Amino acid sequence: MRPSTAAVTYPIAGDAAERPLLAVWLLLALSVVVPVLPAVPVVGYLVRVLAATERGESIPPFLAEPRTLARRSVGGAVVSLAYLGVPFAALLVTLYGVVSLEPGANAPVGRILAGSTAVLFLGILGTYLAPIALTAYGREGSLRRAFSLDALRPVAGHAAYFFGWTLGFTALVVTVGLAGALFTVSRAGPLFGTFVLAYGLLVAAYLWGRAVERARRR
């Protein structure tokens, strides 16, 4: 099967068929009503998907080993916050500094540009490293391993990972944009949007997990 076809069909191609996709969809739909909490198990499942994909396995069952899923959910949330939350917090600080300027005051353009550039760099770097860290955590179950340079450096600097990460990031951006458009549809919009988002997350996780595997193998 061609890699592109494998990525598109991955969410429904395993022995569990469409059940994991439906579980992720349901939890994301619930997170629209109850923010954050239902999405935490989704993080844990994506960690499981990354590790399974790296091993070359099909999509894993969602409810297998619920205690492990709970641990991976909490640990995956910690790793995600560390890699993605810091750039987001820096962005908020930068925006606060801009909007809190007094009207008519001389804006420190140089500082604003430097801060914006630094935030952009941190955001891209965090987004680039997060799949490697989450895969390492899913593989070994160690939070320390998710922040180890020995685990990050060989993969992050490999062209195979860069290519696979770019594919996954592009797929995720497209699905997020489509999901956002569907959310504007009256009544059923959130259901359609969260389904597309669930599908896109699983496709991106597949592409990232395979990218990590190729980088570690070569």
N, C-alpha and C positions, 0 to 999 in steps of 0.2 A: 504494500500500500504506500502511495506517495506520502511524504511528510505533511504536505498541506492538507490532504484528505484525512490523514490520521488525526491531525489537530482538530479539524472541524467535526469529525465524528466521535472524538474521544469521549465527550460527556455522556454518550449513549451507547458506546461500543463494548463495554465490559460485561462480565457475567451478571453484574447487578443491573444491567440495562439502564433504564432512565430513572431508577429510584434515587440514586445520589443527586442527580440534577433536580428532581422534584423536592428533595429534602432541603437543598441549598435555596431553591426558589422560595419554599414556604418560609424559611427562616428570614430571608431577606424581605419578604412581603410583611412578615410580622414586625420587622425592625422599622417599618414605616409607621406602624401604630405605637410600638414600644421601642423607642430609640436605643441603639447600642446593644443591649443585652442579648437579643436573639441572634445578632450577628457574630457574637463571640465564638459559638461553636462552628460557624462558617470558617473562621480563621483557623481553628484547629483542624478542620477537615481539609482545608487547602494545604496546610503543612503536611498532612498525610498524603495528599495527592502529589505534592512535589517530591516527597521521598519515594513513593511508589513509581512515579514516572521516571525518576532517576535510575531505579532498578530495572526499568523496562517492563513494568507490570501494567496491567489494565487498570482502569479506574477502580479504586477500592470501595467496598461497601461503606455507607455512611455510619451505621450504628454498630459496626464491629468494634469490640473492645471499648465500651463506653468510658471506662475510667481513663484509659490512655487518651481517648479523644478529649476528655475534660482537661487533662494535664496539658495536652498539646494546645488546647484552646487558650488556656491562661498563658502558657509560655509563649505561644505564637503572638498573642496580643502584646506581651512585654517586648518581644523582639521588634514587632511592627512599630510600636510607639517609639522605641529607641531609634530606629532608622528613619522613620517618617514623621514622628511627632516633633522632633527637635527642629527640623527645617520649617515645619508648620508654625511652631512657636516663634521661631526667628522671623518668619513672615509677618505674624501678628504684631510683634514688637516694631518691625520696620513700618508697617502701616499705621500703627499708633503714633509713632514719631512724626509721620507725615501729616496726619489729620490733626494733631495737637499743636501744629505751628500757628502762631498768632497771625491773624490777617494783616497783610502788609509787611510782615517780617521778611527779612532776607533769608530765603531758604538755602540751607547748606547743600547745594546741588551735588557737590563732590561726595559728601557723606552719603547722601541718598542713593546716588548711583553705585557707590562702593558697597553699601549695605544690600541693595537690590541684587547686585551681581553675586555677592557672597551667598545670599539666600537662594538664588537660582542654582548656584553650584552645589550647595548643600542638598537641595531638593533632588537634583539629578543624581548626585552621588548616592543619597539614601535610597532612592528608587532603584538604582542600578544594583546596589549591594544587598538589598532586602531579600530577593529571591534566593541568593546564595546562602545567606544567613538562615533563612527559614528552612531551606533544604537540609543544611547541615544539622540544624536542630531536630528536624524530623527524622533524619538518618540515625543520629546518635543519642537523641533525647537529652542533650546537655545544653543549657543556656550559655555556659561558658564557651562552648564550641561555636555558637552562633556569632560570637564577637572575637573569635580568634583570627589573628592575621594569617596564621598557617592555613586556615580553612578558606579565607577570603581571597588572599593574594593570588594563588595559582589559577583560580577560576576567573576572577575579575579581569585579569590581564590577558586572557585567552580570546583570540578572535572568534572562536566557535561560540563562546558564551555571549560575546557582544552581538553577534549576528542573531542568535536565538532570543536574547533579551529584547532586541529591537523588534523582532517579529511579535513577541508576546506583548510588548508595550503598545505597539501599533494596534494589535487586535483589541486590547483592553480600551484604548482611547476611542476606537471606533464604536465599540459596544456601549461604552459609557455615554458617548454622544447620542447614539440611537436610543438608549434607555431614557436619557434626559428628555428627548423629543417625545417619546411615548408617554412619559409621566404627565405631559400636558393634556393628554386625551381625557375627557371627562369620564368619571366613574371607574372604568376598567383600566385606565392609564397606569396606575401604580402596579397592577398585576402584570401587565404586558412589560412594563419597564424593568421590574425586578426579575422577570424570567430571562429577558435578554441579558441583564447584568450577571445573573447566575451562570448562564451559558458562557458568556465572555470570560468570567473569572476562571472557569474550568479549562477553557481553551488556553488562556494565558498561562495558567499553572502548568499545563502539559508542555507548552513550548519552553517555559523556563526550566522545568525539570529536565527535559531532554538536553537543553543547552548546558546545564551544569554537568550532566553525564558525559557529554561529548568533550567538554573542557577537561574533566578529570581523567578521562580515558586517554587523551592524546598527550 
